[in-house]
Each structure stands twice: as structure tokens, then as C-alpha cells.
Amino acid sequence: MIKILFLQGYSTSTARIQFAEETKAIQDRLYSHSQRPRVEFYRAPGMRIEDLRNSLSEIRPNIVHICGHGSPDRKIYLQTTNGENVLPEPNVLGEVFALLKGGLSCVVINGSVNPSQTDELYKVIGCVVGLPKTLGERFSIQFSAGFYKSLQDGLSFEEAFKLASHEINIEMLERSNWPLLLLSPDRDERANYLARRKGFNTARSSTPVSFSALDFGAPAAERDIGKGLKEYFVESDTFRRVYSGEKFIILGNRGSGKSAIFKIIAEREKTSRKVVIELSPEDYSYEMLSTVLKAERAGGWAKYGAYAAAWKYLIYILVMKALVKGGSQFKRGADAKIYKYLRDNHKGFQGNPIALLISYLKRMEGFKIGSYEATVKSQELAKLYDLEEINQLLPSLKEACIKQNVIVLIDELDRGWDASEDAKAFVAGLFQAVVSINELTPDLRVLVSLRMELYDSIPSLYEDAQKYRDVMEVISWDDSALLQLVGKRVRHTVPGLTLKSDIECWNSVFLEKLDYRQARSFNYVVDRTLYRPREIILFCSIALEESRKTQLWPIDYRVISKSELAYSEDRTRDIVAEYRFQYSGLMSVFDVFRGRSYGMTRRELEDICLAITTGDYKTARTASWVEGQDPEYLIDVLWRIGFLRAQAVGGLRGVRRGGSAYIGPHQVFHLNLQNIPRFQVHPMFRAFLGMKVPRR
């Protein structure tokens, strides 16, 4: 068991809050990685000599973690008996730890990295890790958790430091922000790992590496959770904001990682012994909704508010059932009231949860369009809209959730989506319900994920975007995050690359420079994605299967180009399926570009689009949305779905990936296309459409 003692290196009210937040964040991250962590955490009450003596002698920690928040000169301070901060002489700090160190093996300092103090601590402890303030809170916490996890897994200090450095992708950071390691292993010398390390791009293993177990994982999170997703999941800023409760509605394109976030949250919350309710794709049936409820044009009624009430009813019932799952042993208090209500009103119900929602909607519809006296109709509808039946139980529900926190995850709303009136009301009502429920108590959280194109196709949501903006999180990736995603999966399945950086892992599997224009293989592959995890996993997996036929490593351009055709067809058809409700017959529009040059001027592109919209180029009957449209409209559509890339001009050059003169909507959200002089068909589509290289 590893014992870690947290100390506060400077004392102010603000620093104390930051100290508490940092220690909790590190503990949460470390505990989330393992159901049985072999680490114990302790906090010293202060930095007085007496506090240090008592804590070090009683706890006998293996590691001391000093949080230096608030220090005016980035130095570690001691406190006097009345709580004042006093800057000790460097040798005094070293002497204190020398006298009291016991089994102490390492000191980690976050924020207050001062050479004179770290040198003194290094002399007496032999291992000091320094995290400069410029590294930032997020990376410091991520590094610390990774460092401690590696130590608990049995790695040495140097190995743990190296792996934690890779986890935060330090090769992407300014060198002045890198963590520092002062280590004296078996000899009396200063070993600063970062000062003597070689470049990430040129490092190579001295022993052969076996790729027999290499696996990039499954493209879908539902299948990947059993293959290692918990170990190689990339904790993005989006994930942290959602996991912390700051955001609870996730928007993202198909394959952007929405389900992966929900799967990891579910696993971690279950580990924390919270109640987790997952509404799976099988629970939704838009066809069922359309067949049992009357349409507005057929004499029905405005449904968005009704769906919101029905969703709240369903979620509250599911939460209450989960909280009193044990049954009749609840004799008193909040649990007893909930149990009694469920026993009297929902006894024995084990059906599809959607049936509860539909039954509630049918009750509302019955009063809305039934032959009731106006006053009765109005009163009964008000009761149903206000959830009068269960409102009196909400205080009991809040009390029960304090004892047993609950999280509800609603995912895959696109399964079976038919763009019908009821489908749109179903999702719009859910948004309203979730906002309302999350205001009840922080101990009950409801998270929802939705594909971006579905969100854009529901007018009531798009028009009311301001209402939800502060709780919505849009998933986005960049090339460095995608490299980290691949690197983690390689390290997880190839033991010989465990201590390699992300780019080292990539260059071990794929030839660093390809024969094709001497392009870097990572740039070549990532250029053929819309920056979605599913895409790069798919491309890598196809190339891996192709390479296994020859067992030649690293994977070269011959294998990559052969794999590209299958990948391009798969992704083109998937994009067509993704946008089938907004832009039906899209494949016939793509086919107009088949065999052409993939690069074109604005005028050339306008001519092609004009011929499509006027019918000179034939498209499918289902592609009626293009008929009579302005060419600019079609250009905008093809840009937004990722089919076109625009030449980066002026300030746009700053957002392009190195080596590419063109950018797509996954790199810049808003772009005035009328100012763009040249376009390209995105590389992802070119192989399948047999497109040609433009003449110079």
C-alpha cells in the first residue's frame, strides 16, 4: 500500500480551497481507474513544524505531495503557530525533511517549483518531482494521478514519471512547462530525465516488439467497453465538464465519442456505489409513438409540453424504483413513502420504460381531445402537466438521493429516428424535462447525448438554443487528441511500447514517412478523417488487418493506400446514412463528382452545383431538396457535412493542420464561404469516388 500525504505549501483562504479541490480531484481520478486502489491519502492540517512532525511520524508516508497554490514567489512556506506564512531558508526545509522523513521516498511539488528548495529536498530524499505553475491545473492533476497510478502498478519512479509525461502529451507543450524529475536511483548523481531525454520522433526500441496482440479497439463504445475502453479512454475537457456536472447535454457528430463518455461515466459511478440508470437504444421506438398518438394536423394537440411532462414522469418513476429496489424492508422515512407509492401504483411493472411514457401521454391525450366538460378537462390536464400525482413525493425523493446518489444516462436517441412530428417532440420534451430535473437536487443528475444533425433538425431546440447553451457541451477533437487516442490503445495492447510516447507508438506501428510525397503517416491518416475517433480507429484497424496478411512492420504506404479504398467507401456510405433525413439521396449528389479532379476553383464548383440544382446532372428522386436551390446553398451543405474543404486564406491559416492548405468544418465552426477562392473534396471521399489529382 502506497501512502501519500498532501501538504499545503502556502496558507490563505483561497489557497486552502484550491488545496482541497486539488487533493479531491487527484483522488477521484485515481480511484476511478481501479475498483481496489492500493493507495491511501492523508492530509496534514498545516505546514507548521509541529504538523509536519506529527504527520510524518504517525503516517510514515511514502510520498509527500505539496500544493503550492497562492505562493507569491513560487516557493514553499512554513507556518508559524498563529498561522502566518514564513519563508524558510532552503537548508531549513531540507533539514526538517531529513530529520522526519522515515520511509519517505519522493516529494511531489505542484506550483511552487523553486530550484534552491527542490535541490535541498533532492539531497535528502533522492527523488523530487516538480510541476511548474505554467503547466496548468488540469495537466498537473492529470500528471499526478497518472504518476501515482503507475507507482501503484509497480513501476519505478523514472518509469512512472515518463509514462505520466506521455499521458499529458508533453511533446505538445512548451519545454518550459514540462514536469521536472530529480532522481538519484542507485548512484549519487542528479538524473534529470527531461534534460537528457531524446526527441520523441526519433526514439526506437532496442529490442523487437511483437504486434500479435495489437488492437485498436472497437469503433463503437458499446463493444469497446469490454475490450479495454476503461484503460485507454482519453479524458478530454468535454468529459471532465460533463463528469463534474458542469454540463449535462452532449452534442456531437456520429462517431465523435458521445457513447464512450457515457460508458465511462457509468462504470465510474457504479464503482463509487451510485445508482446508475442507462436508457438503452432498445427503449426508444419512434414508430410506436407515431402509431399511438394523433398528429397535430389530424386534430391532435401541441405536444412539446406534454412530452416534457411525460419524460419527467418516466424518469422520476425509474429513479424511485431504483432507490427502493430492495422492497418491503422500508418501514419509515423517505424510502417508505416512495415504496408505498410504487406498490400502490406500479406494482409488478417490468415492461419497457417507454411504455410508461406512452401511457402518461395517452392519459393527457384522452383529456385533451376527449369529450369532457371544459372545466374538468382543464383541471385534469393541469394535474397531469404539473405531475400532481408524484409532486408530493419529490421532497422524499431528494432525501433518498442524498443517501444514494443517482445518475441517469440517456443515449443513442438517433436509433430508429424518423424525423417525424412525434420524434421531434420526443427529443424536445426530453431537453425541457432534463433541465427541470437537474434543478431538483445535485444528488440526482440526468445526462443526455444527441447527434448534432438531429439537434439542428428540431426547430424548437435550435430556436431556443440560448435556453440550453450553458448546459450543452459540443464534442470536438483535434489531431493531438486523436494521436493520444491511438497511442493509448497501442500501449494497452503492445507491452513492448508501454513507456513510449504517443508519436513513438504511432511510428512503431506505421512507417513514419510514406513514399507518397514523403508525407508523415499520421498526417496522411488524420487528413482522411473529420476528426472523429471512430474514423481513425476504423482506418487503423483496416490497415492492421491488411498488414497481418504479410506480417511486415511498420505499416507502409502500400498497405495504407490499399486499406484506404475500403475505408473511404465505408465512411462515404456512413455519411450518407448520417444525413439521410435532412439530405436524402445524398449519394447521388456525391456521384456527380465521381472521376473528377478533387480540386476546383470557386467558379468550377459553382458550375457543378448549378448543374445539379437545375437538373442538368441527374440525381435521385429522393434528392428533391436540391431542386431549384441557389448553388451557394448546395456549396454550404456540402461544406457543413464535411464533403468539401476550403482553402485557408488570411487568418484561417492559423487553424489548419501543418502541411495542409485546406480546412474543413471540423477545424473551424463558422466560415464565410463566399470569400473562399478554391475548394477540394475532402480526402476521406476521394478513393471511393475515384477522384483525380488536380493539374498544376
ChimeraX attribute file (.defattr): number of C-alpha atoms within 10 A of each C-alpha:
attribute: neighborCount
match mode: 1-to-1
recipient: residues
	/A:1	9
	/A:2	14
	/A:3	18
	/A:4	23
	/A:5	22
	/A:6	24
	/A:7	23
	/A:8	26
	/A:9	28
	/A:10	29
	/A:11	22
	/A:12	15
	/A:13	10
	/A:14	10
	/A:15	18
	/A:16	18
	/A:17	12
	/A:18	18
	/A:19	24
	/A:20	14
	/A:21	12
	/A:22	20
	/A:23	19
	/A:24	14
	/A:25	16
	/A:26	20
	/A:27	18
	/A:28	14
	/A:29	18
	/A:30	21
	/A:31	19
	/A:32	20
	/A:33	17
	/A:34	14
	/A:35	12
	/A:36	9
	/A:37	15
	/A:38	16
	/A:39	16
	/A:40	12
	/A:41	16
	/A:42	16
	/A:43	17
	/A:44	16
	/A:45	13
	/A:46	22
	/A:47	25
	/A:48	20
	/A:49	15
	/A:50	13
	/A:51	16
	/A:52	20
	/A:53	16
	/A:54	15
	/A:55	22
	/A:56	22
	/A:57	14
	/A:58	10
	/A:59	17
	/A:60	18
	/A:61	23
	/A:62	18
	/A:63	22
	/A:64	23
	/A:65	21
	/A:66	22
	/A:67	26
	/A:68	27
	/A:69	26
	/A:70	21
	/A:71	18
	/A:72	10
	/A:73	9
	/A:74	18
	/A:75	23
	/A:76	28
	/A:77	22
	/A:78	21
	/A:79	21
	/A:80	14
	/A:81	13
	/A:82	7
	/A:83	13
	/A:84	14
	/A:85	19
	/A:86	14
	/A:87	14
	/A:88	15
	/A:89	11
	/A:90	18
	/A:91	13
	/A:92	14
	/A:93	19
	/A:94	21
	/A:95	15
	/A:96	15
	/A:97	19
	/A:98	16
	/A:99	11
	/A:100	16
	/A:101	23
	/A:102	15
	/A:103	15
	/A:104	22
	/A:105	16
	/A:106	23
	/A:107	24
	/A:108	22
	/A:109	26
	/A:110	26
	/A:111	25
	/A:112	26
	/A:113	22
	/A:114	16
	/A:115	12
	/A:116	13
	/A:117	19
	/A:118	24
	/A:119	18
	/A:120	20
	/A:121	25
	/A:122	21
	/A:123	19
	/A:124	18
	/A:125	21
	/A:126	21
	/A:127	24
	/A:128	26
	/A:129	24
	/A:130	22
	/A:131	26
	/A:132	22
	/A:133	18
	/A:134	14
	/A:135	21
	/A:136	13
	/A:137	17
	/A:138	13
	/A:139	18
	/A:140	22
	/A:141	22
	/A:142	19
	/A:143	25
	/A:144	25
	/A:145	21
	/A:146	24
	/A:147	25
	/A:148	24
	/A:149	22
	/A:150	19
	/A:151	19
	/A:152	16
	/A:153	12
	/A:154	11
	/A:155	15
	/A:156	13
	/A:157	21
	/A:158	20
	/A:159	16
	/A:160	23
	/A:161	26
	/A:162	21
	/A:163	21
	/A:164	24
	/A:165	24
	/A:166	22
	/A:167	21
	/A:168	21
	/A:169	20
	/A:170	18
	/A:171	17
	/A:172	9
	/A:173	11
	/A:174	10
	/A:175	11
	/A:176	10
	/A:177	14
	/A:178	20
	/A:179	25
	/A:180	21
	/A:181	23
	/A:182	25
	/A:183	23
	/A:184	18
	/A:185	14
	/A:186	7
	/A:187	8
	/A:188	10
	/A:189	12
	/A:190	16
	/A:191	16
	/A:192	16
	/A:193	16
	/A:194	16
	/A:195	9
	/A:196	8
	/A:197	10
	/A:198	10
	/A:199	9
	/A:200	17
	/A:201	15
	/A:202	10
	/A:203	16
	/A:204	14
	/A:205	12
	/A:206	6
	/A:207	7
	/A:208	8
	/A:209	14
	/A:210	13
	/A:211	20
	/A:212	10
	/A:213	11
	/A:214	17
	/A:215	21
	/A:216	26
	/A:217	24
	/A:218	18
	/A:219	18
	/A:220	16
	/A:221	21
	/A:222	14
	/A:223	13
	/A:224	16
	/A:225	18
	/A:226	11
	/A:227	15
	/A:228	17
	/A:229	21
	/A:230	19
	/A:231	14
	/A:232	20
	/A:233	16
	/A:234	20
	/A:235	15
	/A:236	13
	/A:237	13
	/A:238	18
	/A:239	21
	/A:240	14
	/A:241	15
	/A:242	20
	/A:243	18
	/A:244	9
	/A:245	14
	/A:246	14
	/A:247	21
	/A:248	24
	/A:249	22
	/A:250	24
	/A:251	21
	/A:252	20
	/A:253	20
	/A:254	20
	/A:255	18
	/A:256	21
	/A:257	22
	/A:258	24
	/A:259	21
	/A:260	23
	/A:261	22
	/A:262	25
	/A:263	20
	/A:264	21
	/A:265	20
	/A:266	20
	/A:267	16
	/A:268	22
	/A:269	17
	/A:270	16
	/A:271	16
	/A:272	14
	/A:273	12
	/A:274	17
	/A:275	20
	/A:276	20
	/A:277	17
	/A:278	16
	/A:279	18
	/A:280	13
	/A:281	14
	/A:282	13
	/A:283	16
	/A:284	22
	/A:285	17
	/A:286	21
	/A:287	14
	/A:288	13
	/A:289	20
	/A:290	15
	/A:291	10
	/A:292	12
	/A:293	16
	/A:294	16
	/A:295	16
	/A:296	12
	/A:297	7
	/A:298	7
	/A:299	8
	/A:300	13
	/A:301	15
	/A:302	11
	/A:303	22
	/A:304	20
	/A:305	17
	/A:306	22
	/A:307	27
	/A:308	24
	/A:309	23
	/A:310	29
	/A:311	27
	/A:312	23
	/A:313	22
	/A:314	19
	/A:315	22
	/A:316	19
	/A:317	19
	/A:318	15
	/A:319	20
	/A:320	22
	/A:321	17
	/A:322	15
	/A:323	21
	/A:324	20
	/A:325	10
	/A:326	10
	/A:327	13
	/A:328	12
	/A:329	10
	/A:330	15
	/A:331	11
	/A:332	9
	/A:333	11
	/A:334	19
	/A:335	21
	/A:336	18
	/A:337	18
	/A:338	22
	/A:339	25
	/A:340	17
	/A:341	16
	/A:342	17
	/A:343	15
	/A:344	8
	/A:345	10
	/A:346	14
	/A:347	11
	/A:348	8
	/A:349	11
	/A:350	7
	/A:351	8
	/A:352	11
	/A:353	17
	/A:354	18
	/A:355	16
	/A:356	20
	/A:357	19
	/A:358	19
	/A:359	14
	/A:360	19
	/A:361	22
	/A:362	17
	/A:363	14
	/A:364	24
	/A:365	18
	/A:366	14
	/A:367	19
	/A:368	18
	/A:369	13
	/A:370	10
	/A:371	9
	/A:372	12
	/A:373	9
	/A:374	10
	/A:375	9
	/A:376	11
	/A:377	17
	/A:378	13
	/A:379	11
	/A:380	16
	/A:381	19
	/A:382	13
	/A:383	13
	/A:384	20
	/A:385	17
	/A:386	14
	/A:387	15
	/A:388	12
	/A:389	11
	/A:390	15
	/A:391	14
	/A:392	11
	/A:393	16
	/A:394	16
	/A:395	13
	/A:396	17
	/A:397	24
	/A:398	18
	/A:399	15
	/A:400	22
	/A:401	23
	/A:402	13
	/A:403	11
	/A:404	15
	/A:405	20
	/A:406	24
	/A:407	22
	/A:408	21
	/A:409	20
	/A:410	22
	/A:411	21
	/A:412	19
	/A:413	23
	/A:414	20
	/A:415	14
	/A:416	14
	/A:417	16
	/A:418	16
	/A:419	17
	/A:420	15
	/A:421	16
	/A:422	23
	/A:423	22
	/A:424	23
	/A:425	22
	/A:426	23
	/A:427	24
	/A:428	22
	/A:429	23
	/A:430	23
	/A:431	19
	/A:432	20
	/A:433	21
	/A:434	22
	/A:435	18
	/A:436	13
	/A:437	17
	/A:438	16
	/A:439	10
	/A:440	14
	/A:441	16
	/A:442	16
	/A:443	18
	/A:444	22
	/A:445	20
	/A:446	21
	/A:447	22
	/A:448	23
	/A:449	23
	/A:450	22
	/A:451	21
	/A:452	15
	/A:453	18
	/A:454	22
	/A:455	18
	/A:456	13
	/A:457	14
	/A:458	17
	/A:459	12
	/A:460	16
	/A:461	21
	/A:462	14
	/A:463	10
	/A:464	10
	/A:465	13
	/A:466	10
	/A:467	13
	/A:468	17
	/A:469	12
	/A:470	12
	/A:471	16
	/A:472	19
	/A:473	21
	/A:474	18
	/A:475	18
	/A:476	18
	/A:477	17
	/A:478	15
	/A:479	17
	/A:480	13
	/A:481	18
	/A:482	20
	/A:483	21
	/A:484	23
	/A:485	20
	/A:486	24
	/A:487	25
	/A:488	23
	/A:489	23
	/A:490	27
	/A:491	20
	/A:492	20
	/A:493	20
	/A:494	17
	/A:495	14
	/A:496	17
	/A:497	21
	/A:498	16
	/A:499	19
	/A:500	22
	/A:501	28
	/A:502	29
	/A:503	23
	/A:504	21
	/A:505	27
	/A:506	21
	/A:507	23
	/A:508	21
	/A:509	19
	/A:510	23
	/A:511	18
	/A:512	21
	/A:513	17
	/A:514	18
	/A:515	12
	/A:516	12
	/A:517	7
	/A:518	9
	/A:519	14
	/A:520	17
	/A:521	22
	/A:522	20
	/A:523	17
	/A:524	18
	/A:525	18
	/A:526	21
	/A:527	19
	/A:528	20
	/A:529	22
	/A:530	25
	/A:531	22
	/A:532	22
	/A:533	22
	/A:534	20
	/A:535	25
	/A:536	25
	/A:537	21
	/A:538	19
	/A:539	23
	/A:540	23
	/A:541	20
	/A:542	19
	/A:543	24
	/A:544	23
	/A:545	14
	/A:546	16
	/A:547	19
	/A:548	13
	/A:549	8
	/A:550	9
	/A:551	13
	/A:552	10
	/A:553	16
	/A:554	16
	/A:555	23
	/A:556	19
	/A:557	19
	/A:558	13
	/A:559	19
	/A:560	24
	/A:561	15
	/A:562	14
	/A:563	20
	/A:564	23
	/A:565	17
	/A:566	15
	/A:567	25
	/A:568	22
	/A:569	16
	/A:570	17
	/A:571	20
	/A:572	20
	/A:573	14
	/A:574	13
	/A:575	17
	/A:576	18
	/A:577	15
	/A:578	19
	/A:579	15
	/A:580	17
	/A:581	17
	/A:582	15
	/A:583	18
	/A:584	20
	/A:585	21
	/A:586	23
	/A:587	18
	/A:588	19
	/A:589	22
	/A:590	17
	/A:591	15
	/A:592	17
	/A:593	16
	/A:594	18
	/A:595	14
	/A:596	17
	/A:597	16
	/A:598	21
	/A:599	21
	/A:600	16
	/A:601	13
	/A:602	18
	/A:603	11
	/A:604	13
	/A:605	18
	/A:606	17
	/A:607	11
	/A:608	16
	/A:609	25
	/A:610	22
	/A:611	15
	/A:612	22
	/A:613	23
	/A:614	15
	/A:615	13
	/A:616	11
	/A:617	15
	/A:618	15
	/A:619	21
	/A:620	12
	/A:621	10
	/A:622	13
	/A:623	19
	/A:624	14
	/A:625	15
	/A:626	24
	/A:627	13
	/A:628	12
	/A:629	15
	/A:630	14
	/A:631	20
	/A:632	15
	/A:633	13
	/A:634	19
	/A:635	21
	/A:636	16
	/A:637	15
	/A:638	18
	/A:639	21
	/A:640	17
	/A:641	18
	/A:642	20
	/A:643	22
	/A:644	23
	/A:645	22
	/A:646	24
	/A:647	21
	/A:648	20
	/A:649	16
	/A:650	7
	/A:651	7
	/A:652	16
	/A:653	15
	/A:654	10
	/A:655	12
	/A:656	17
	/A:657	16
	/A:658	9
	/A:659	10
	/A:660	13
	/A:661	14
	/A:662	21
	/A:663	24
	/A:664	25
	/A:665	18
	/A:666	18
	/A:667	18
	/A:668	11
	/A:669	8
	/A:670	8
	/A:671	15
	/A:672	7
	/A:673	16
	/A:674	10
	/A:675	11
	/A:676	14
	/A:677	14
	/A:678	19
	/A:679	23
	/A:680	23
	/A:681	24
	/A:682	22
	/A:683	22
	/A:684	25
	/A:685	28
	/A:686	26
	/A:687	20
	/A:688	21
	/A:689	21
	/A:690	15
	/A:691	18
	/A:692	14
	/A:693	11
	/A:694	11
	/A:695	6
	/A:696	3
